[in-house]
Amino acid sequence: MATIIVVTFGDQYADYLWVCIAGLGVAAFGGLIFLLQRHAVRRGDRSAQRGL
């Protein structure tokens, strides 16, 4: 959401663009780990986290 606002308003918030892009990257990485853990639970891996 913040990235859309920064891109929409352009120069006024240009300093925050890279922070927003980094936030999207961190969120994507966290989502990937979450999906990998869910897949591991469904496979029955012993090292997978339970309750996801």
Order of alpha helices (4+ residues) and beta strands (2+ residues): alpha-alpha
